[in-house]
Amino acid sequence: MKRLKALDVLLLLVLLPAWGAALALHVRQLYRGRLAWVGVFVAAPATRTEHPTVRGFWPGTDGAASGLLVGDRLVRAGGADLRGIGPVGFVARAASEADAALRVPIVYERDGRRQEATLQLTPARYPWRILPLVVSLVGAGALVLLRVPDAPIGRAFFLAALAFAAHWTFFPGGPPVQTYAWAVTFLLASLVTFPLWLRAVLLLPEQAVPAGRPLPWWPWAFSVFGLLTFSWVFGTPLPPPLGQQGSLGVNVVFIATLLAVITRGFRRAGPVGRRQLKWVVYGLYMGLVPVLLTDLVTALVPRLWWLHEAAVIAEAAIPLSIIIAIVRFNFFDIDRLIAATAVYTFLSIVLLAGLFTLVPPAARIASGSLGFDPSTAQVLLSGLLAASIVPGRRYLTAPVDRYFFSERYALSEGIDGLLRELALGRTREELLALAGQRLQALLRTGTCSVYAQRGDGFGLLFQRGGPSLPALLPPSSPMLAAIASWNAPMDLQGRGVAGRRRGPGRDAVETLAPLRAQVILAVRRGDLLAAFVALGEKRSGDVYTTRDLALLSAVANQLSGDLLRLDLGRYAPRTVVETLLRDPSALELEAREVTVLFTDMRGSTRFAEALPPEGLREFHDEFLPGMADVVGSHGGLVVKTIGDAVMALWNAPLSTPDHAARAGGAALAMLATLERLNQRWASRGWPEVAIRVGIHTGDALVGNFGSAARVEYDARGDTVNVASRLEGLCDAYAARVVVSEATRGRLGDAFLCRPLDRVRVRGRSQPVDVHEILALRVLDGDGRLAGLADDFTAALEAYRARRWDDALLRFERLAREHPDDRLVQLYLARCRALRAAPPREDWDGVFEAPAH
């Protein structure tokens, strides 16, 4: 349980004891039979030396029976002098002076003469009925506060529950100060109970209320209920008839408003919130509709006010539904309960209508034609009509589910279809794969995986969605130990979900966490575990209900006995799988620095046209594995291949400090490997193959970007995009390997590089300094490439400094020394053009890269 905040602790320590004291006084008065109403309303005297006068009588009370009339001046109540006493004081003294029979001797003045009368207090009807309601409601409110501490919704429910309980916890009688305390409590609670309940339901669902957004003020308009109901009880400050009629009228408006707001909240809630709110809404409707109906009757016929008091008993459904919603909202399938209630209610109405309209005439007909006694015929026909409820329920349940709970109906029908398909007989592998596919589609889960026995361990047979799972669970795996002890569907949804009384312990739940499963189905052959299906969260956000678990149990039973042994081929590099086996968390999405390499063929279309289909297949069988072997030997990871293109990654998932240098070495090794392959292919008459390589180093989001179709370890972000663009720049600069400044800075002196240009690639606003890797320095025995790199760097510096004549001289010398260098020819052309038409003063030397 989360730790309570200071405000929550304060509310619990102050309000609960205060209400507990009021409840104790209430129970004391009930036990002593002293809980009664003073049926006389008085008007306060003008001065402290005068006496109050009779203003009216409690609705339904016979004032004449007491001998009092409106206008009588009340002098004494028992032994208490009423001089200067107002309405509340009179009730306090009358309740205090009443004898065991709830009678109070009254001395009054009428027409200047003092007389005596006996005032009979009115005992509270159904005095014990309120106790279960208020105790359970306060308990539910405290439970909400404890379960969701420091949350507006928790405090709102708690305060609403306390206000309602304080309103209904009557404790007049005893010393006058006790009645005064009750009057103050009653007034304050009556002023705030309706607004607090509306505030609570306005917060439902909690996730639909923007943080920091204030609640509307209009619920506080219902504070008028406090003045009205106080006037109904004490006859002040408003006329008692207005207090009674107004209280009932406001009650009707409040209930209608409350139901409207809670229904709106239900429509805004997510699937899980709706399932919880269904209990709350169900309880509110069951508890408040009877009160609403009796209030309407009482507003029209005031003497039937006791109907309202009796109907309040139905409100016990409210705290009960709240407790179920919080503690075990799915103990019963609320959808199934509502559907069954609707079916039986409809059939009951039909049955009652038939008993009154069809049975009597049918009994007379049967009596006349068959000679039965009319009463006997009526009993038999009534029994036959009642017996039709069972087949009627079976007939109506499917239509009700289909139209009102279509998702549940579709699941039930789909499971029946799956069971029929499994019964047709397939290979063991097909059976389990079919089960996983169908269950994932029927339940619309985000993840679904199937493990089958493979040797002594369990291999992954089927997976959709979620991070990559271990390809093999060894016999010693704690997961297998946790699953092997369960026969029924293993519910991992959390405490109270699906109504389970006993579920896996915390250790088992943590052990199975890598599966990302909410429910695990153990498939057995006899007593041995043969396979298991792990089902993740539903995309709808809904939970697995008791009905779902029953259907899944039927699937597991259908599959039991099929021993599975399959090595599922995953589209993931071996290094990723090995990393997952050692540390599954290593494949979680994270931002880290990586080096990304892209390579693609030059002129792949013309090459493909030059080869027959069989030759093209041979080419791919040799080219892509050759490139992948080079990447792997340099510590990289082939993330994906698209046609002839390869994307490789360094420094993920395993950390590689010299990842840029490894990528640069791999690029040169790819060129060397391709040269050897070209010699082999030349003997077959194939055209020569050339590749482009682009490398960039930077931050990227790396990890498992698995989809419903496959698990894929990948990198995403600007770094990947830039590497792809650099690969496309190779043709523009007649380069074989183009790297960014970020990569060049991490290569060190082991590589001979020369700057190419400062370009702005598509999709990036900031320019990128790009370089070309020429060779490894150790392989430049004669120093020719080192000289080229140094001379080209000096020429490019003159070019960027706008020294056109100096740059031209340097590039012309390079052109004579390296006549085949197309990059030198490119800059010769640029220098001549810029010397003839110099650029503006703000020229920064940035070249706009062509689209690629």
Buried (B, 14 or more C-beta within 10 A) or exposed (E): EEEBBEEBEEBBEEBBEEBEEBBEBBBBBBEEEBBBBBBBBBBBBEEEEBBBBBBBBBBEBEBEEBBBEEEBBBBBBBEBEBBBBBBBBBBBBBBBBBEEEBBBBBBBBBEEEEBEBBBBBEEBEEBEBBBEBBBBBBBBBBBBBBBBBBBBBBBBBBBBBBBBBBBBBBBBBBEBEBBBBBBEBBBBBBBBBBBBBBBBBBBBBBEBBEEEEEBEEEBBEBBBBBBBBBBBBBBBEBBBBEBBBBBBBBBBBBBEBBBEBBBBBBEBBBEBBBBBBBBBBBBBBBBBBBBBBBBBBBBEEBEEBEBBBBBBBBBBBBBBBBBBBBEBBBBBBBBBEBBBEBBBEBBEEBBEEBBEEBBBEBBEEBBEEEEBEEEEBBBBBBEEBBEBBEEBBEEBBEEBBEEEBEBBBEBBBBBEEBBEBBEEEEEBBEBBBBBBBBBBBBBBBBBBBBBBBBEEBBBBBBBBBBBBBBBBBEEEBEBBEBBBEBBEBBBBBEEBBBBBEEBBEEEBBEBBEBBBBBBBBBBBBEEEBBBBBBBBBBBEBBBBBBBBBBBBBBBBBBBBEBBBBBEBEBEBBEBBBEBBEEEBEBBEEEEBBBBBBBBBBBBBEEBBEEBEEEBBEBBEEEBBEBBBBBBBEBBBBBBBBEEBBBBBBBBBBBEBEBBBBBBBBBBBBBBEBBEEBBEEBEEEEBBEBBBBBBBBBBEBBBBBBBEBEBBBBBBEBBBBBBBBBBBBBBBBBBBBBBBBBBBBEBBEEEBBBBBBBBBBBEEBEEBBBBBBBBBBBEEBEEEEBBBBBEBBEBBBBBBBEBBBEBBBBBBBEBBEEBEEBEBBBBBBEBBBEBBEEEEEEEEEBBBEBEEB
